[in-house]
């Protein structure tokens, strides 16, 4: 299969993609190795290739140390941890960890926040994949499509960073 065929298959898979809803996340606490297996399976679509790893034990430890993720309870991670890690794994592709910490604002991930993230993320993935499918079917130049997508992602990243920078600057004043 040529590159266009592989991209078309990937785009169609993305249109059907459904990351786990809050109620689908495991309800029993998991040890870190179980967390890594669960999230690797849930996020496989977003890996560049078989060797790409979106999450490691060291990364989880760093997120806890930096306050992005609450400490586990007796080395076990809850549904709130899994939801936060799902969001962090996706967001760290475009935002720095301090920006993600500002975005989450030290809040524990709850069903409402997680569903808001899933809705925004899934909608963006589906729209991107629909457009990519159309581009493939119209035999558009894939390099130009990659360039267009990268430029669009960069502009949106810059806008998100600007918002988070302003929110972070306001945070100390509002917490005093």
Secondary structure, DSSP 8 states (H G I E B T S, - for coil): --HHHHHHHHHHHHHH-----GGGS-SS-B-HHHHHHHHHHHTGGG-SSTT--S--HHHHHHHHHTTSS---BTTBB-HHHHHHHHHHHHHTTTS-HHHHHHHHTT----HHHHHHHHHHHHHHHHHHHHHHHHHHHTT--HHHHHHHHHHHHHHHHHHHHHHHHHHHHHHHHHT-
